[in-house]
Amino acid sequence: GLARTVVLTFIQNAAARAMMSTMASPGVFSARCAPAPARARAACAASRRVLGPPGLVVRARGLTSMSSRDAGAVARPRARGGCEINALASEAARGAVRARAAAMDMGESETVAGDAVGWLSADCRPRNDALDKLILALFIPAMLNFLIIPLVGAVDVFWVGRLEDAVSLAAQGAANQVFQSAFWIISFIPSVVAPVVAKAAAGGNKEELSKKIGEGIFCAAVVGAMGMIFMYTMRERCLGVVGVVAGSSTAAQAAPYVGFRALTFIPAIVSTVGFAAFRGTLDVMTPMKITLASQMMNVVLDPLLIFGFGAVKAMGVAGAAIATSISEVFSSALYVSLLVKRNLVKLGDMVRPPSWKALGTLLVGGAGVQLRAVAQNITFLAVMRAILTMDETGTAAAAHTISSQVFQLGVIAILALSTIATILIPQRMNSMEKGGPLEAKRIADRLLFWGVGIGLILAVMQAGAIPFIGVFSSLSEVQEQAKMPCLIGAALQPLNGIVFVGEGLMQGHQAFLRLAGGMFVSTGAMLIALHFYGNSLAGVWFCFTVFNTFRLFFGMRHHFFDGPLAPRNIDATVAKLQATEAEKENKSS
């Protein structure tokens, strides 16, 4: 019975290969039907004569041949100036090609590395290969870059906490939440710029790359100016959204904070676009250095402006806002100067309004990003409002501020992992030379496993940090109320790992409107949960579980069921890219 099954399977595979090779080219047919030694020599030579026309991928019953563009990736690995990260990217692509070639040599009918015929790729689990090294090379600098900001935010909380006034700490937390919510609702441009820049960088067209970055900076400056005017003139009403009563002691300290931060809306959003531009070109070291330099300035200025020194008078919570604003201006100046110095963007492109077509692309993608940001920040503002209204003394709000800072240290690390998807997925999805959709699927599945692993590590670290809550506040009642939210936040980190990577994959596919729709549903579920459980600080934090569970559902649905890398759609995605590249080659020839 086993022998009969093997013979029938061999006949079916041979028939499928013959039929598909006839539809494709004689070269592929001869390569697949030749004896194993001959196929081994052909694979090692990586000749276009054997591998068929550019972009061709033959898949039958789990068999995947190496495309001629894969062969090109072996023969012509691309690396910019010997950059280690780009070298790792080339090695990862070559590893996938070698796996496919080995499967051809062996005549295997099993799924090989990089082939996405099932729910998960065969090598989706981390294994310290070239792909893992590439992810790690991108992840560590990105994580450090993202971690610098909440660490400095924790320094802000530390110094404000030294005022030994729960109202001051509550005012700083509420004002910072209002500013951050407004900023991320308005600053939708950077999320659209990153995958667009990654796609342009993959094409190697420097003029197009400069144009895309310049369009992003111009639009960001315009949007930032509108945000600055809105926030500065409406700061008291904005604080009222989170339950800060006008004329109260909390409002008296929170309003100046929002006002000073609002004045730096333009440099803040330009810095974010600069970060997205460097990230899109696989340069994650430069943003980390810029962020480190600017935030160290903030660290130095914090105690001087909060408590005063010499001729500088003490400004309390407002001093923390001024220190942050100065660092934002410094950061934006560094980003713009380095982008110009490295010929990534021309000065003329930054001051030239984009074409209507380019503006339409930014606005369509930006609308989805903005809707998602609106939904997400409705959740955060509702949480802050629930906490501020449950305790007039400010103790609960102070405990929530501390818990949020500890929680965000972990979330930012996971967010850094999700941004890798926004870089690698569009590069692979739009180039058969870089592996195409099959390689994108392999990377996406590997990132999901990375998300789970990093989430578990962060959960242990955050739970272990609970005894050190006293560093942020010497008030015993604040410390006691912060323990349970910190514990719940630690338990949420593995779930966050999958959620954030899943949403990063959707951004890489530029599925912004679908991402926004899922976020709105998740926000609705969160608001319902707050209605029932939002009467205590621990209950509010439990509601985040509901929020992220719904986000998980929409992210995994897109990846496994109806996205371009879903098992039932990936063949059509590959065919579409092949047709697009064939059309480009025909036009160029």
N, C-alpha and C positions, 0 to 999 in steps of 0.2 A: 504493500500500500504506500509506503514512504517513497519507494523508488518510482512508482507510478505518478505520485504527486510531483516529485522533482522533475521528471521528464515532461509532464504537462506544463509545469511552470516555465521550464526552459523553452518549450515550443511557443507558449504565449508571449514570453518576453522577446523571443527572436522575431515573432510576427509583428509585435508592436514596434520594435526597433526598425524593422524593415519598412513598415508602412510609413512611419514618421520620417525615416531617412529619405525615402522616395519623395516625400513632400518637401523635404528640405534641400539636400544636396548629396551627390554621390560620395563626396568626401566624408561626410559623417557616416554614411552607410558602411563604407569600407573600413573606417576606423573602428566601428563598433563590432563588426563581424570578423575582423582579422583575428588570428591566433593571439593569445595573451602576450607573448614576447614582442610581437610586432606592435601591438597596442601600447605596450610599455615604452618602446622606443619612440613611438609617435607622441605619447604624452610628455616624455622627457624633452623631446625636441620642441614641443609647443608650437608646432607649425600651423599656420592658417590653412595650408592645403589640406591637412588631415582634419582639423577641427571645424572646418566649414566656414560659412560666411560670418561677417561681424555680428556679434550680438546673439547668435543662434544658441539656444539651449534646448536640448532634447530631453524630455522627461516621459518615461513610460513605466508604469507600475513601480514607482520609487526610484527608477534609474535616472540619473542626471548627468549629462555629459559636460565637459568643461567647455565653456564658450570661448570663442576666439578673443573676446575682450578679456576674459580671465587670463588667457595666454598672454595677452598684451600686458596685463598687470604683472605677470611673472617676468616678462622680458624687459618691461619699462617701468619698474617701481618708481612712483613719484615721491620725492622728498624735497621740501623747500629748504635749501641751504643746509642740509644735513641735520635738520631739526629732529630731535629724538622722538617726539610724539608722532611726526609724520612718518618716520622710519618704522615705528611700531605699527602704524596704520597699514603701511605697505606689507609688513610681515604678516599681519593678521589676514590681509587679503590673500597673500601667497599661501598661508596655511589652509584657507578654505579651498583654494585651487588644488593644492596637493591632495587634500582629502578626496575631492571629486575625481582626480586623476587616478588615485589608488583604487577607488571603487570601480572605475572603468577597467583597470588592469585585472582586478579579481573577478569581474563579471558579477558583482554583487547586486542583489535586488533589494537590499535593505536600505533604509534611509541613511544617508551619509551626512557628515558634518556640513551644516549650512543648508541642507535641503529641508523645506518646511512642508511636508506632506501630511503631518499630523498636528495635534494640538500644540505640541512643543517640539522644537528642534532636537535632534538626537544628542547634540552636545550643549544643551542649554545650561547644564550645571557648571559652575566655575571649576576650572581644572589647571589653572596657572599656565595657560597657553598664551599665544601672542595676543589674542583678543582680550584676555584678562589683564595683560600687561598694558595694553592700550587704554582700557577702561581705568585702570589704576593711575596711569600717567595723567589722564585727564581729571580724574576724580579728586586726587589729593590737593592739587592747587585750587581747583574750583571749591572744594570743601573749605579749605583754609580761607579763601576769599570771602565766601559766604559767612563763615564763622566769625570773621573779624568784626562784622557789623553788630551781631547780637552780643558778642563779648564786650564791645565798647558800650552797647546799650546796657549791659549788665553793670559796667563801670558807672554809667549815668545813674542807674538805680542805687548803686553802692553809695555814691557821693550824696545823692538826694536823701538816701536813708540815713546818712550821718547827721542830717538836720534834726533827726529824732522827732519828726512830726508826721503822723499818719496822713494828715490832710495834704501835705506837700508831696508825699509819695503817691497818693491817690490822684492828685492833680497832674503829676508828671505822667502817670500811666494813662489817664483818660485823654490828655492832650496829645500824647504820642500816638495813641490808637486812632484818634480823629485825623491827625495828619497822615499817618500811614494809610488809612483807609481811603482818604481823598487822593493821596498820591497814586496808589495802585489802581484806583478807578480811572484816573485821568491818564496815567502813563501807560497806555496800551501799546504804543509804538514799539518799545523794545522787544516785546514778545513776538511781534510780527517780523522784526528786523532779523533776529537770530537765524531762523530757518531760511529766510531769503538770502542772507549773506552767505550762509553755508552752501546753498545751492549755487550761488554765483562763484564762490571760491572753488567749488568742485569743477566748474567749467573752465577755470584758469584765465578768464577774461578780466584783466585789471581795470579796464575802463568801465565795464559793467559793475564791478565790485565797488569802485569809487562812487559811481552813480547811486547805487543802492544805499551805501552808507551815508552819503550826502543827503539823500532824500529823507532818510530816517532822522538825521540830526536837525534838518530844517523843520520838519513836521513836529518833532519833539519840542523845539524851541517855541513854536507857535502855541502848541497845546500847553506847555509849561507857563507861558505868559497868561493864558486864560485861567489856568489853575491858581496862579499867584494872586490875580485880582480877586477871584472868587473867594479863596480862603482868607485873604486879609480883610476883606470887607464883611464877610459872613462868619467870622470866627465864633462869635457868641452863639449864633444859631446852630452852627455845626456842633459845638459842645453840648447844646441842648439835646441833640440827637441821642447822645449816650447818657442823658439824665443829669447833666451838670446844670444846676439851677442858676440862672443869671443873678448876680449880686451875692452869691454865696462865697464862703471863704475858698472853696475849691475852684470856683470860676475865677476868682481874683488872681490865682496863681497859674491857672491853666490857659487863660486867654492870652497873656503875653507870650507864652511858649508857642502857641499856635501861630501867633502873628509873626514872630521872628523866623520860624521855620517856613512860613508861607513865602517870605521874601526870597528864598533860595529854591523855589520850585523849578526855575529854568535850569540852573546848573545841576540840580539833582537828577532831573530827567535826562539831560544831555549825558551825564555820567553813566546812567543806566544804558543808554544807546551805545555809548563807547564800549562798555563792558560786553554788550551783546555782539558788537562788531568784531572785537578781538576773539571772542568765544567762537563765532562762526567760522573764523579762519584757523581754528584749533590752537590758538594761542591763549592759554589760560594762566600763564605765568605773569604776563604784563599786568592784567587786571588785579592779580593778587598783590603785586608790588605797589600799584597805585593805591589800592584800598588800604594796605598796611600803612603807607606813608600818610595818607589823609586822616585815617582814624587814630594814628599815634598823635597827630596834632590835636585831635579832639580830646584824647586822654590827658594831654598836658594842660589844655585850656580849661577843662572841666572844674578842677578844684580852684583854679585862679578866679574864674568868673562866678562860681557858685558861692564861695566863701569870701572872696575878695583878697587882694594882696597889694600892699603899698597904696599907690594912687588909684588902683582899681577897686571900686566898691563892690560889696557883696550883692549879688542879684538873685540868689536862690534858684528856683526852678527855671526862671528866664535865662540865667547864666548857662545852664545846660543846653538850652535851645540855641543860644548865640554861638557856643563852642561847636555844636554840630553844624550850624549853618556855615561857619568859616571853613570847616573841613570839606563841606560839599563844594564850595567855590574852588578850593584848591584842587579837589579831585577832578572836577570838570575841566579845569585848565590843563592838567596833566594828560587827560584822555585826548583832548582835541590836539594838543601839540604833538603827541606821539603818533596819532593817526596820520597827521600831515607829514611828520618827519619820516615815517616808514612807507610813505607813498600808498597808503591804503585809501586815502581820500584826498581830493583836491579842495582847496579853499573855495573855488568857484562852485563846486558841487554842493557845498554846505549852505551857500546863500542863494542858490538857484531853486525856485519853486519846482516841485516835481510835475511831470506831465499829467494830464487828466487820467490817462490809463494807469500810470504808476500810483497816482493818488487814489484811484478807485480800488486798486489791489490792497493798498494800505488800509483804506477805510473799511473794506469788506472784512479783511482779517482783523482789523482793529475793533470793528463792531462786536465780533465774537469774543475777543479778548476783554473788551470793556464790559460786555454783558456778564461774562464770567466773573470779572472783578467786582462788579456791582453786587451780584448774588453772594459772592464769598464774603464781601465786607458787610453786607446786610447781616450776615451771621455774626461776625465779630462785633459789630456795633450793638446788635441785640444782646449779645453776651455781656458786653460792658454795661449796657443799660440795666440789665437784670441784676448785675452785681452791685452797681452804684445805688440802686433803689432798695436793695435788701438790707443795707446797713448804713445808717446816717453817720456813724462815727468814722467811716473810711477804713475800718480794719479789714473787712472782706475785700475791698478794692485793693488795698495794699498787699494782702496775701495773694490775690489773683495776679497782680503785677509781678511779684516774685516768681510765682509758679509759671507764668507765661515766659519769663526770661529763661528759666531753666529748661522749659519745654522747647523753646525756639532754638536753643543750642543744638538739640537733636534734629529738629525739623529742618533746619538750614542745611545740615549735613546730608539729609535725604534729598532735599531740594537740589543740592549740587549734583547728585547722581541723576536726577530727572533731567537736568539741563544737558547732560551728555547725550540723552536721546534726541534732544532738539538739534544737536550738531550732527551726530553720526547717521541718524535715520534719513534725513533728506539727502545727505551726500551719497549714501548707498542706493537709495530709492531712485535717484536720477542719473545713475551711471552704471552701465554694465561693466565698465572697466574696474569699478570698485566693488563688484560683486552683485549689484542689482538687488531686487526685492528679496531674493533668497538669503543673501547675506544680511540684509536689513532685518529679516525675520530672526536669524540666528542671533544677531546683536540684541534685538528687542527681548527675546526670551532670556538671554543671559543677564540682561539688566534687571529683569524681574526677580531672578534668583539673588542677584546682588542686593536688591532692595530689601528682601526678606532677611538676609544675613546681617546687613548693616542695621536694620531695625531691631533685631534681637540684641546686637551688641550695645546699641544706644539705650535699650530698655534696661539692661543690667547696669550701665553706667549712670543713668538718671536715677534709678532706684537707690544706687549706692551714694548718690550725692545728697539725698534727703537730710542726713544728719548735719549737713553744712549750710542749711538754710539761714542760720543765724548770721552768716557773713553779710547778708543783704539788709537785715533789720535786727536791732537789738530788742525790739518789742516782743515779749513772750507770746502775747495773744496773736500777733501776726504770724509768728513762726508756727504756732499750733494749727492755725487755720490753713496754712500753705502746705502742710504735709500730705493730706489726702489728695488734693489736686495734682501734686507732683507725682504721687504714686499712680493715679489714673493715667496721667500723661505718659509715664514710663510704659504702662501696659499697652498704650496705643501705638507705640513706635513701630513694631513689626507691621501693623496694619498700614501705618503711614508709608512705610517703605514700598509696599505694592501700589498704594493709591497714587503717590507722587510720581513713581516711574510710569505707571499707566497713563497718567495725564501728560507726562512729558512726551510719551510716544504719540499721543494725539496731537500735541503741538508740533512735533516733528512732521506729522502728516498734514499739518495746517488745517486740522479739523476743528477750527475755533468755534464755529457755531454749535456744533454737536457738544463740544466741551462746555459751552455756556448753558445749553439746555440741561445737561446733566447736573450742572452746578445749581441751577434754579430749583430743580426737583429736590436735590440734597438740602438746599437751604430751607425749602418748605418743610421737609421732614424735621430739620433741626428746630425750626420755630415751633412746630407742634410739640416736639419733645420738651422744649423750654417751658411751654405752657403747663406741662404736667410736672416737670422735675426741676424747674428753674428757681425754686424757693430756697435753695441752699447752694453753697459754693461747690460742694462735691457733686450735687445734682447737675449743676451747670456743666461741669467737666465731663460727667457721664454722657451728656447730650452730644458731646463731640464724637462719641462712638457711633451714634446714629448717623451723624453728618458724614463721617468717613466711610461708613458701610455703604451708604447710597453712592458715594463717589466711586468706591471700589466696583460696584455693580456696573456703572456706566463705562468705566475705563476698561474692564475686562470684556465687556460686551463688544466694544469696538475692536479690541485686539484679537479676540478669538472667534467672533461671529460675523460682524458686518464691516470691518475695516479692510483696507487694501492688503493687509498681511494675514487676514483670516484664512484658514485652510481652504475654504470653498472659493476664495477670491484671488488667491496668490497667483495661480496660473494666468488668469486674465491680466493681473498687474504686470507680470513678466512679459506677456505678449504685447501689452500696450507700450512698455518701455522699448522693447525690441523694434516695434513698428516706428516709434518716434525717432530712435537713433538711426534706423535704416533710411528714413525720410531725410534726416539731416545729412547723411552721407551722400545720398543721391543728389541733393541740392548742391553740396560742396563739390561733387565731381562733375 
